[in-house]
Amino acid sequence: MSGKRLFQSVAEQIAGLIDAGAFPPGTRLPGERELAERLGVSRVTIREAEIALQAVGRLEIKTGSGVYVSESQPSEVTSLPSASAFEVTEARLLVESEAAALAAHNITDETVEQMSGLIEQMRTGDEDAANEADEHFHRMIAEASNNAAMVHTVKSLWRMREELPAVKATYEAVCVHDADSRTAEHEAIFFALRDRDPAAARSAMREHFHRLIEAMLDATERMALEEVQQEASKSRERFAAATKIA
């Protein structure tokens, strides 16, 4: 990954931390050294990322004082479509499979090393850490494709996954039951990228999403059954109460 693309990726990570509330508006960011260690990059890259975020109004760099999160954050102007979890996942299958194939051509040793760390993070058993690593893993593949349109599309699909309530609920229902499968699938994708094998990377990514869609079908059936059971239980209680009154 070029220096330019690396600082853009780091800028996105910092922006994500701001959005997640780790650095609230008006607060001072940790120093360059601390951020560099936290994100696994150089201090120069952190500085470039902060300058980029200042340019779009997310940070304020105050000479002699530090770097602060802007009190007024720029609004997100891109609205999201009404889409189901299946539509989002189908689109991800089509787009991210090709992103993986492109990434296999372009991925650097540095990115491979970082992705290896994300795989380890998925193995920890910490659900929040695994989910964070999952998103970072997919975004790094998009970045490694060296295709700006692909990067934008993958980011938009991840927004749908996280910000559309019904989609998010379906993904959460699936992730509770598929931690081991998810890690194994990401490992297969990683190995193909490490080996610079576009066909294998495409195939591994497609397998990941095919399995995810099947898991979603199972989860949807399970949630529908639970809803029917709840309604039946309520009806049974009402019937029992009415019988007592009679």
C-alpha positions as CSV (number, residue, x, y, z in Angstrom):
1,M,0.0,0.0,0.0
2,S,1.4,3.4,-0.9
3,G,2.1,6.0,1.7
4,K,-0.9,8.0,0.5
5,R,-3.3,5.1,0.8
6,L,-1.9,4.2,4.2
7,F,-2.6,7.6,5.7
8,Q,-6.1,7.6,4.1
9,S,-6.8,4.2,5.8
10,V,-5.5,5.6,9.1
11,A,-7.6,8.7,8.7
12,E,-10.6,6.4,8.3
13,Q,-9.7,4.5,11.5
14,I,-9.4,7.7,13.5
15,A,-12.7,9.0,12.0
16,G,-14.3,5.7,13.0
17,L,-13.0,6.1,16.6
18,I,-14.5,9.6,16.7
19,D,-17.9,8.3,15.4
20,A,-17.8,5.5,18.0
21,G,-17.4,8.0,20.8
22,A,-13.8,7.1,21.7
23,F,-12.8,10.7,21.0
24,P,-15.9,13.0,21.7
25,P,-16.1,16.5,20.0
26,G,-13.9,19.0,21.7
27,T,-11.5,16.5,23.2
28,R,-7.8,16.3,22.5
29,L,-6.5,13.3,20.6
30,P,-3.7,11.3,22.1
31,G,-0.2,12.3,21.0
32,E,1.3,11.1,17.7
33,R,3.5,8.5,19.4
34,E,0.6,6.9,21.3
35,L,-1.7,6.9,18.2
36,A,1.2,5.5,16.1
37,E,1.6,2.6,18.5
38,R,-2.1,2.0,18.8
39,L,-2.7,1.8,15.0
40,G,0.6,0.2,14.1
41,V,1.9,2.9,11.8
42,S,4.6,5.6,11.8
43,R,4.2,9.0,13.4
44,V,4.5,10.6,10.0
45,T,1.5,8.6,8.8
46,I,-0.5,9.8,11.8
47,R,0.5,13.4,11.1
48,E,-0.6,13.0,7.4
49,A,-3.9,11.4,8.5
50,E,-4.6,14.2,11.0
51,I,-4.0,16.8,8.3
52,A,-6.4,15.0,6.0
53,L,-9.0,15.0,8.7
54,Q,-8.5,18.6,9.4
55,A,-9.1,19.4,5.7
56,V,-12.6,17.8,5.9
57,G,-13.5,19.5,9.2
58,R,-13.2,16.5,11.5
59,L,-10.1,17.7,13.5
60,E,-8.5,21.0,14.5
61,I,-4.7,21.2,14.7
62,K,-3.7,23.9,17.3
63,T,0.0,24.7,17.1
64,G,1.6,24.2,20.5
65,S,-1.5,22.7,22.0
66,G,-2.4,19.5,20.1
67,V,-5.0,18.0,17.9
68,Y,-8.6,18.3,18.9
69,V,-11.9,16.7,17.6
70,S,-13.9,19.5,16.0
71,E,-16.9,20.6,18.1
72,S,-19.1,20.5,14.9
73,Q,-18.6,17.4,12.9
74,P,-19.5,17.4,9.2
75,S,-22.8,15.8,8.5
76,E,-23.2,12.6,6.4
77,V,-25.0,13.7,3.3
78,T,-25.4,10.2,1.7
79,S,-28.7,8.6,2.6
80,L,-29.0,4.8,2.7
81,P,-31.5,2.9,0.6
82,S,-34.2,0.6,2.1
83,A,-32.5,-2.8,1.6
84,S,-32.9,-6.2,3.3
85,A,-30.0,-8.1,4.8
86,F,-30.1,-10.5,1.9
87,E,-29.8,-7.7,-0.6
88,V,-26.9,-6.2,1.2
89,T,-25.2,-9.5,1.5
90,E,-25.8,-10.4,-2.2
91,A,-24.2,-7.1,-3.2
92,R,-21.3,-7.7,-0.9
93,L,-20.8,-11.1,-2.4
94,L,-20.6,-9.6,-5.9
95,V,-18.4,-6.6,-5.0
96,E,-16.1,-8.0,-2.4
97,S,-15.3,-11.1,-4.3
98,E,-13.9,-9.0,-7.1
99,A,-12.2,-6.7,-4.6
100,A,-10.4,-9.7,-3.2
101,A,-9.2,-10.8,-6.6
102,L,-7.9,-7.3,-7.3
103,A,-6.3,-7.2,-3.8
104,A,-4.4,-10.4,-4.5
105,H,-2.6,-8.7,-7.4
106,N,-1.8,-5.6,-5.4
107,I,-1.5,-6.5,-1.7
108,T,1.8,-5.6,0.1
109,D,3.7,-7.5,2.7
110,E,2.8,-4.8,5.2
111,T,-0.9,-5.3,4.6
112,V,-0.6,-9.1,4.8
113,E,1.1,-8.7,8.2
114,Q,-1.6,-6.4,9.5
115,M,-4.3,-8.8,8.3
116,S,-2.6,-11.7,10.0
117,G,-3.0,-9.7,13.3
118,L,-6.7,-9.3,12.5
119,I,-7.1,-13.0,12.1
120,E,-5.6,-13.5,15.6
121,Q,-7.9,-10.9,17.0
122,M,-10.9,-12.9,15.6
123,R,-9.7,-15.9,17.6
124,T,-9.7,-14.2,21.0
125,G,-13.3,-15.1,21.8
126,D,-14.0,-11.4,22.4
127,E,-17.1,-10.7,20.3
128,D,-16.6,-7.0,20.1
129,A,-13.0,-7.4,19.1
130,A,-13.9,-10.0,16.5
131,N,-16.5,-7.8,15.0
132,E,-14.1,-4.8,14.8
133,A,-11.4,-7.1,13.2
134,D,-14.0,-8.4,10.7
135,E,-14.9,-4.9,9.5
136,H,-11.2,-3.8,9.4
137,F,-10.3,-7.0,7.5
138,H,-12.8,-6.3,4.7
139,R,-12.0,-2.7,4.5
140,M,-8.3,-3.5,4.1
141,I,-9.1,-5.8,1.2
142,A,-11.0,-3.0,-0.5
143,E,-8.1,-0.6,0.1
144,A,-5.6,-3.2,-1.3
145,S,-7.6,-3.4,-4.5
146,N,-6.2,0.1,-5.3
147,N,-9.6,1.0,-6.8
148,A,-11.2,4.1,-5.3
149,A,-14.7,3.2,-6.6
150,M,-14.4,-0.2,-5.1
151,V,-13.4,1.3,-1.7
152,H,-16.3,3.6,-1.8
153,T,-18.8,0.9,-2.6
154,V,-17.5,-1.4,0.1
155,K,-17.7,1.4,2.7
156,S,-21.3,2.1,1.6
157,L,-22.3,-1.6,2.0
158,W,-20.7,-1.6,5.5
159,R,-22.8,1.4,6.4
160,M,-25.9,-0.4,5.3
161,R,-24.8,-3.4,7.4
162,E,-24.3,-1.2,10.5
163,E,-26.9,1.5,10.1
164,L,-30.0,-0.2,8.7
165,P,-31.7,-1.6,11.9
166,A,-33.2,-4.7,10.2
167,V,-29.9,-5.6,8.5
168,K,-27.9,-5.1,11.7
169,A,-30.3,-7.3,13.7
170,T,-30.0,-10.1,11.1
171,Y,-26.2,-9.9,11.1
172,E,-26.1,-9.9,14.9
173,A,-28.4,-13.0,15.0
174,V,-26.1,-14.8,12.6
175,C,-22.8,-13.8,14.3
176,V,-23.9,-15.3,17.6
177,H,-23.8,-18.7,16.0
178,D,-21.0,-18.6,13.5
179,A,-17.9,-17.4,15.2
180,D,-15.8,-20.5,14.3
181,S,-17.0,-20.6,10.7
182,R,-16.4,-16.9,10.3
183,T,-12.8,-17.1,11.5
184,A,-12.0,-20.2,9.3
185,E,-13.5,-18.4,6.2
186,H,-11.4,-15.3,6.9
187,E,-8.4,-17.4,7.2
188,A,-9.0,-19.0,3.8
189,I,-9.4,-15.5,2.3
190,F,-6.2,-14.4,4.0
191,F,-4.2,-17.4,2.8
192,A,-5.2,-16.7,-0.8
193,L,-4.3,-13.1,-0.5
194,R,-0.9,-14.0,1.1
195,D,-0.2,-16.3,-1.8
196,R,-1.2,-13.6,-4.3
197,D,-3.8,-16.0,-5.8
198,P,-6.7,-13.9,-7.3
199,A,-8.8,-16.9,-8.3
200,A,-8.5,-18.5,-4.8
201,A,-9.2,-15.1,-3.1
202,R,-12.3,-14.6,-5.2
203,S,-13.5,-18.2,-4.5
204,A,-12.8,-17.9,-0.7
205,M,-14.7,-14.6,-0.5
206,R,-17.7,-16.1,-2.4
207,E,-17.7,-19.1,-0.1
208,H,-17.7,-16.8,2.9
209,F,-20.8,-15.0,1.6
210,H,-22.6,-18.1,0.4
211,R,-22.3,-19.6,3.9
212,L,-23.4,-16.3,5.4
213,I,-26.5,-16.2,3.3
214,E,-27.4,-19.7,4.3
215,A,-26.9,-18.8,8.0
216,M,-29.1,-15.8,7.5
217,L,-31.9,-18.0,6.1
218,D,-31.6,-20.2,9.2
219,A,-31.6,-17.2,11.5
220,T,-34.6,-15.7,9.8
221,E,-36.5,-19.0,10.2
222,R,-35.5,-19.2,13.8
223,M,-36.6,-15.6,14.5
224,A,-39.9,-16.2,12.7
225,L,-40.5,-19.4,14.7
226,E,-39.8,-17.6,18.0
227,E,-42.3,-14.9,17.0
228,V,-44.9,-17.5,16.3
229,Q,-44.2,-19.2,19.6
230,Q,-44.5,-15.9,21.5
231,E,-47.8,-15.1,19.9
232,A,-49.1,-18.6,20.6
233,S,-48.0,-18.3,24.3
234,K,-49.9,-15.0,24.5
235,S,-53.0,-16.5,23.0
236,R,-52.8,-19.5,25.4
237,E,-52.6,-17.1,28.4
238,R,-55.6,-15.1,27.2
239,F,-57.6,-18.3,26.6
240,A,-56.6,-19.5,30.1
241,A,-57.7,-16.2,31.7
242,A,-61.0,-16.2,29.8
243,T,-61.7,-19.8,30.9
244,K,-61.2,-18.8,34.5
245,I,-63.6,-15.9,34.2
246,A,-66.2,-18.1,32.6
